[in-house]
Amino acid sequence: MAEPLVVAADWTIAEAAERQQQLLKVLEAQFEDLAVDTSTITSIDSSGLQLMLALRASLRERGLSLWLLQPSEALLSACATYGLQAELLGE
């Protein structure tokens, strides 16, 4: 697995289109499991979580996995709020 992808701090509706474009570029060049360092996330809402779920689904279609490393407090809280700990964090 390559070095973890470090992501931007804000994963809210205001940045959703930009994050989607960034993730599409990553997917175009992704041929192995993807590790994402999520320690930098300071703000995330349901739009950001939907993007992560879509990324995970796209990777799964290729037989690849998504690993969210070092989840920030914001990501942990959002996953708990929406009941996505098991789905996104493997808890």
C-alpha positions, 0 to 999 in steps of 0.5 A: 500500500502506498503512503496514506492520502492526507485529506483537507480539513473541511468535508462539509456541503460547502466543499462537497463538489471540490472534494468529489473532484479530488476523490475522482482524480484519486480513483482514476489512478488507484490500483491498490487499497487506499489508506487515508489519513483522516487526522486532519479533518476538523469539520464533516457533515453528512455530505462528507460522509456520503463522499467517503461512503461513495469512495469506499463503494467505488474501491470495493467495485474494483476489489480494493479496500478503503482504510481510514487512518487516525480518525479525527474527533470530528470524523468519530463524532460524525460517524457516531451521529449517523451510526457509521462507525462499523461501515467506515471505521470498522468498529 
